[in-house]
């Protein structure tokens, strides 16, 4: 059976030679694509097994390679010379198989193995030995990823994510807070930072062209204390199209290498209805949220303590288990207060009966501490270190990090605004 091939080399000088080499009974050139949109359209039709691309193809980036992989198309790079600058550029975008148009025998072998899947290449990642990023002076670590998520109704996801990050940093644990809420980030506003330039978008753009490394990520993450960095979120909600799942995956992997803990503030929605409305690959607004939840080591699910909030929390846990079946969740009930007429034990017992989950944490309502932190553009650890909510967040952070709650950093660190 002939191997079906898409050719998209951007008018490279060896294009004619490549097409001549593919003019064999074992190959079928389905389409010669003139640009990236043409290539993606042909791939969405699922008529090809292999796409041959080159560094001369304009607008080729990591998200394009990832989308081809999602469509079941193996990406093969074509270069005039092996180990060239073009090959290094394609490797940074996630391409791992390469052919040379003048070597017909090797070309046939690689394309046939790529079509059959025997090459065993994962197009969503790339070989770091080909283009190893420069390391920071600090040793490389493989940190934990904690996603903070909750259903609709503003149960306090951003406050919890900010509080956990600050308390982990207070314990001298290098931490990155990533604001990945595609419906409107709040980290910059909560910290009094200018949000005209999004750190997360800048990191995603670097990942898209294969230049995201540890120094680049550290440059885009705002330093707010000696052990806390923040990747600010979208300055406008309509820019969600720039946060593609493949790029989020790359940014989170780099965060893990830079810090001991990465805390991600997620959007609330897990819907995938856009896939029903498109015959080809659809833009997925909630794709970034789903990607974070799938990559997370732990998902902190936040719900409000009032009757409406508890009902939403129970439904949200069901939606989460459906969307990410292998999820490891820790439930946090926020804004517990005496005026509800329920004790903490009553509230946690209600959620346990409805969901079967144990080990539920609670956080008290503390409007005064939250207002003080927000007005001064500080975290709770800085603005109200002795408040009930801050102490509860500290205990929760110590529990999630596997540390004794007494392991607190002495004194509150002063913030650095850059």
Beta strands, then each sheet from edge to edge (+ up, - down):
strand 1: 3-8
strand 2: 27-32
strand 3: 50-53
strand 4: 74-78
strand 5: 97-99
strand 6: 144-150
strand 7: 175-180
strand 8: 222-225
strand 9: 228-231
strand 10: 261-266
strand 11: 298-304
strand 12: 329-336
strand 13: 361-364
sheet 1: 2+ 1+ 3+ 4+ 5+
sheet 2: 8+ 9- 7- 10- 6- 11- 12- 13-
end
